[in-house]
C-alpha cells in the first residue's frame, strides 16, 4: 500500500539532501563534523532582523 502523499504546496519535513547527509556525513565522511563556516564578510551582509515584506 502506498503512503499518503502530501498536498500540493506542502514541503516535507526533510529533503533528500538531509537523508544523504545523515547517511554519508556532510563531506562524504560518516560521523565527520561539517567544516563549512560562515565567512565574516557573509555574516556582515546577512540581515539580523528579517522583515517579511509588504504585499502589493
TANORQUI-V169391 format. One record per residue. RES is the residue in three letters. D_CENTER is the distance of its C-alpha to the mean C-alpha in Angstrom with 2 decimals. Layout:
res/d_center
RES/D_CENTER
RES/D_CENTER
This chain:
res/d_center
UNK/30.03
UNK/26.76
UNK/24.08
UNK/23.76
UNK/21.36
UNK/19.10
UNK/20.80
UNK/19.85
UNK/17.26
UNK/15.42
UNK/11.84
UNK/11.74
UNK/10.44
UNK/8.33
UNK/7.98
UNK/10.40
UNK/8.25
UNK/7.54
UNK/11.30
UNK/12.26
UNK/10.78
UNK/12.65
UNK/15.69
UNK/16.01
UNK/14.27
UNK/12.13
UNK/15.17
UNK/17.00
UNK/18.83
UNK/18.45
UNK/18.45
UNK/18.02
UNK/16.08
UNK/13.34
UNK/15.66
UNK/13.36
UNK/14.49
UNK/14.51
UNK/17.95
UNK/20.45
UNK/20.93
UNK/17.30
UNK/17.29
UNK/20.54
UNK/19.29
UNK/16.32
UNK/17.97
UNK/18.40
UNK/19.45
UNK/17.60
UNK/20.17
UNK/19.11
UNK/21.86
UNK/24.96
UNK/25.78
UNK/28.59
